[in-house]
Amino acid sequence: MSEKKKRKILVVDDEITVCKSIRQAIVADDHEVDMALSGEEALKKDKENAYDLIITDLMMPGISGLDLLQALKEARPEVNVIMVTGYPTIKTAVQSVKMGAFDYLPKPFTPADLRSLVSRAFKKAQGEGTESGEEAAYRIPAGYYYMIGHTWLKVESDRRAAVGVVREFLKSIGLITALELPKENEVIAQGEICAKVTSADGLSHRIWSPVSGRVVELNKKLDNDPSLLRRDPYGEGFLFRVETSNIEEDIKGLLLAR
């Protein structure tokens, strides 16, 4: 691939060792990786280079990750931003997705986790503006709550709800070769892993739960036919049902399809 066509990534963290380790994990022949040690430096570099993807720590002195996200999105709404976050800031990370972040990556993470996320971000960018005729058929149904780019939540009773994967996520990973669901009676939390899918390129992709509660029913149909996720993502392709534990608070961090 020619130098002109290389994708450009910017890694932002106030610790140089963290920047270098992330850079080492994702550097490749088809893209180049720059580093910035502050939000201020990141904004300056992005103005000069218009990066295809920005990976930033959430907690930084000066301009925080959320402040950086907001400034980037105001300047270039199309830019993809990945937020790196620690466990205590999961709720803030969920909020970052609501603000327009492509996704977030909780610590600790592996190089493989990071590469899977970068792959999804680039596939999303490649797919933007295509399949416009299909989008209406796969639009999130009215009344569903959702985490942008990840999961949806359909409240079915006072405490019970169904959880599934949004079409946007499925488009960004391509063909699904394996699916890992939680176990029945397992307790899950909003913003944490509730499922994993493996794509045809061998990458494993983590799916965040939109709600906290106890898993009460798994979609057994997916055992024999994981392609149902793609064919009917908002109906028969749901992942599981959950008995929610804090639904009123959880939906505050989600968007409502209308």
N, C-alpha and C positions, 0 to 999 in steps of 0.2 A: 504494500500500500504506500502511495506517495506521501511525502511529508505534508503536502498541502491538504490532503484528505484526513490526516490524523485528527482524532477527537481530542479535545483538550479538557483536562480535569484539574481542578484546584482543590488542594487539601488545606483546611484551616484548623489550626490548634495552637494554643499559646505555648505548648511544649514541643520543641524541635524533635525530640526523640519519637513522640507520637506521630508527628507529621512524616518522619522518615519511615517508620514502620508501616504506616498505611500506604505510603508511596511504594514501598518495596513489594507490598502484597498485590498491588493492582497494576504496576508498570507493565506495559506490553508493547509489541511492535506496532499495533494499530492505534495507540493513543499515547499522549505525553502527559506527564503529571508535574504540576508546579505546586509550590507550598507558600503559605502565608501564616504568619505568627500572630495575627490579630484580625478582628473584624474590619478595622480601618484599612489595613493593608489588603485584605481580600477585596474590599469594594474598589480600591484603586486599581488592583490588578485585573479585576473583572471588567472594569470600564475600558481598559486597554486591550483585553484579549477576548472578551465575550466567551467564557468557558461553556462547554457543552454540559458539564456536570460539576457541582461543587459539593464537597464532603466537609462538613463543619462540625466541630464540637458544640454541644448545646451550652455548656457552662464555660464562659470565658470572661476575663476582666474587660472593662470598657464596653465595646459593642458585643452584646451576648449573641449566641447563636440565633435566638428568636429575632433580635433586632436586625441581625444580618439577613436573615430570611426575608423579613418584611421589606428591607431596603432593596434586596435583589429582585424580589417579585414586583415591586413598584417600578423598577427600571426596566426589567425584562421578564414579563409574566411567563414566558415560555421556558425559562431556565429550570433545570432539574436540580433539586437540593436534597441531599441526604444528611440527616441529623444524627450525630453520634451522641449517645446519652448513657448516663449511669442509672442504676435501678431506682434511686429515689426520685428521679425526674421523669418517670414513665408517663405520668399524667400530662406533664408539660410536652413530652414528645408526641403524645396523641393530639394535643392542641396544635403542635407544629404542622401535623398533617392537615388539620382543619384549616390552617393558614396557607396551605399550598405546598408544603414540603412533599417531595416525591415519596419519601419513606424515612424511617429512622432505624438506627442500629444500636441496640442496647449492649453495653459492656457487661461481661467480656464477650468478645466475638473472635472468630477464627478468620484467617485469610480467605478460606472458602466462603464463609458467610458474606464477606465483603465483596468478593468477586461475583457472587450470585446477584447481589444487589446492583452492582455496576452493570452487569449484563442486562438485567431487567430495565434499568434506566435507559440504556442505549436502544434496546428493542422498542421501548415505548416511544422514544424520539423518532425512530425509523417509521413507526406506524402512525404517527400523528398526521391527520388529514386524509387518511385512507378509510375505506369501508364505510363511507358516510351513509350509504343506503341501508346498511345493517344496523346503524346505531339506534334508530328509533325502536327497532324490535328488541334491542338488548338494553334499553334505558332502564335504570333502576325504577321499579314500580312505585307509584305514589303511595305514601304511608310507610315506606321502609326507611329505617335509619341506616346510616352507613359511615364507615371510615373511608375516606377518599383513597382509591387505589388498592383497597384490601378487602374488607368484609362488609356484609350487610346484616341487619337485625330486623326481624319481623316479629313484633309483639303480638302474641296470639291469645293471651289471657292476662290476668293481673300479674302473674309472676312467670309464666312460661313464654319462651320465645324461640324462634328458629334462627339459625345462623348459617350464612352462606358466603360465597366469594363473589366479588363484583366482576363484571365482564372485563373491566380495564386491567385488573391483575392477571386474569387468564390470558388475555391477548399479549401481555408482556413476557410470558414464559413459553408460549408455544405448546407443542405436544406434551401431554402429561403421561409419564410412564409409571409413576408410583404415587400413592397417596397415604399419608400417615395421619390418622385421626386420634383424638383423645380417647380414653377408656370411659365407659359408662360409670357414673358416680364420681368421676374425677372433677375436682374443683379448679376452675379456670378464673383468670383475672383479666379485666379490661387492659388492653395494651400489651399483653404478654402472648406467647406462642399458644395457639390453639390447634394448629395443624401444620403439616409440611407437605409439599409436593416436590417431586423430582421431575425435571424436564428432560427432553430427549437428548440434550447435550450433557447430561449427567450432573447438572447443578441442582442443589437442594435449596428450595425457597421456603422461608418461614412465613406463616400467616398469623396476623395478630387478631386476638379476640376483640370484638366490639363491646363485650359485656362481661360482667363478673357473675359467677354462679356455679351450679352443679350440673354436669352433663347428664341428661336423663334419657336421651335416645340418640342413637347413631343412625345415619342413613345407610342401611345395609346394601342398598342398590349400588352404591359406589364401589363395593368390594369387587364386583364382577365387571363393572363398567365405569371406570373413572372418567371416561369421556362425557358422561352425563353432566359433569361439572360445566363443560363448555357448551353442550347442546341446550341445556335448560338451567342456566345459572341461578335464576330467581324462582325456580319452582322445584321440580323433581331432583335437581342437582344440589339441593341444600346439603350442608355438612352434618349438622346435628341440632338437637333441641336442648335447651338449657332451662333449668329452674333458676331464675335470676335472684340475686341477693341484694342488689342496690340499683335497680333499674332507673329510678328517678334521677339519681346522680349521674349514672353512666350515660344516659341519653343527652346530657348537657354537653358532653364532649363529642357528640356525633352530629351529622347533618341529616336533615329530613328531606326525602325525595317528595316532590310535589308534581 
